[in-house]
Amino acid sequence: SYQAKTSRAGNSFGSTNAATISPAALAAYKAALLTEVSAQMARPETIVDNVLMRYSEGKDVVTGYQAAINGVTVDSVKKILSDLASGAKVEYVIM
């Protein structure tokens, strides 16, 4: 499941009927994202940025990122897209 900090705004996303993703596409996106995030985590600049974000903004984007990415489901993507189509704006998502 997910939690999203959202706020309402005007609807500029159109119909939610087109907001779908196949399980195969989601699996491919998650695999690509895990590869990219793992590569980024190895960079010293990223490590410094993540530490700064954690302590200055209170947002931990490192701990459990693999489980968070793997926890994304077709239904959670649909829910986020539906919320956005209804006028919500996502500030951040916690998986």
Order of alpha helices (4+ residues) and beta strands (2+ residues): beta-alpha-alpha-alpha-alpha-beta
